[in-house]
């Protein structure tokens, strides 16, 4: 079972502005993001990422959408969407039983909880050519250490690159 964290980031490690604005993300990156989710057959996101996707009109994606939240939310999408307050380990086990690779798509607090628990196997980071001073970090609000091994780079466009890392397990 693989858990792949896939995110668009700025060179200074931010995934959104403080108000959750991800307008800096290119159409090229969005297409790659959607392709990766379709290949995995699912995505796992936090409540704020869900709310941003809903507001942008992108939700639900054409895969199994798992939204991790402690809020009680009404499911208007049937079996394409699961709202759960389960731990990251339980979510991984649930998706593993269904034969999925897991596409972890944010946000920062969720990313941090998965990597702190030792559940992330790979990181795919699409670096966008934008920086801003304040925003949401790729890993937010957790104290942890993780060692990475670079397993690939790809030039996506004139100004965008993709970094592909393996998380080294202890």
Long-range contacts (C-beta under 8 A, 24 or more apart in sequence): 1-92, 1-95, 1-96, 1-100, 1-101, 1-102, 2-101, 2-102, 2-121, 2-122, 3-92, 3-101, 3-102, 3-104, 3-114, 3-119, 3-120, 3-121, 3-122, 4-36, 4-40, 4-101, 4-102, 4-103, 4-104, 4-120, 4-121, 4-122, 4-123, 4-124, 5-104, 5-105, 5-111, 5-114, 5-115, 5-120, 5-122, 5-123, 5-124, 6-33, 6-36, 6-37, 6-103, 6-104, 6-105, 6-123, 6-124, 6-126, 7-105, 7-106, 7-111, 7-123, 7-124, 7-125, 7-126, 7-138, 8-33, 8-125, 8-126, 8-128, 9-125, 9-126, 9-127, 9-128, 9-138, 10-127, 10-128, 10-130, 10-131, 10-132, 10-135, 11-127, 11-129, 11-131, 12-131, 13-137, 13-138, 14-131, 14-132, 14-135, 14-136, 14-137, 14-138, 15-106, 15-107, 15-108, 15-135, 15-136, 15-137, 15-138, 16-52, 16-107, 16-135, 16-136, 17-132, 17-134, 17-135, 17-136, 18-134, 18-135, 18-136, 20-48, 20-51, 20-52, 20-136, 22-52, 24-128, 24-130, 24-132, 25-128, 26-128, 26-157, 26-160, 28-156, 28-157, 28-160, 29-126, 29-128, 29-156, 29-160, 32-126, 32-156, 32-162, 33-105, 33-126, 34-61, 36-103, 36-124, 37-61, 37-63, 37-103, 37-105, 38-62, 38-63, 39-101, 40-100, 40-101, 40-102, 40-103, 41-100, 41-101, 42-66, 42-95, 42-100, 42-102, 42-103, 43-103, 43-104, 43-105, 44-68, 44-91, 44-95, 44-102, 44-103, 44-104, 44-105, 44-110, 45-105, 45-106, 45-107, 45-110, 46-106, 46-107, 46-109, 46-110, 47-71, 47-73, 48-107, 49-105, 49-106, 49-107, 49-110, 63-103, 64-95, 64-98, 64-100, 66-91, 66-95, 68-110, 87-117, 88-113, 88-114, 88-117, 88-119, 89-117, 89-119, 92-119, 107-136, 107-140, 108-136, 108-137, 108-138, 108-139, 108-140, 108-141, 109-140, 109-141, 109-142, 111-138, 111-139, 111-140, 112-139, 112-140, 112-141, 112-142, 112-144, 113-142, 115-139, 115-142, 115-144, 115-146, 115-167, 116-142, 116-143, 116-144, 118-169, 118-170, 120-146, 120-167, 121-166, 121-167, 122-151, 122-164, 122-165, 122-166, 122-167, 123-148, 123-163, 123-164, 123-165, 123-167, 124-162, 124-163, 124-164, 124-165, 125-162, 125-163, 125-164, 125-165, 126-156, 126-160, 126-161, 126-162, 127-160, 127-161, 127-162, 127-163, 128-160, 129-159, 129-160
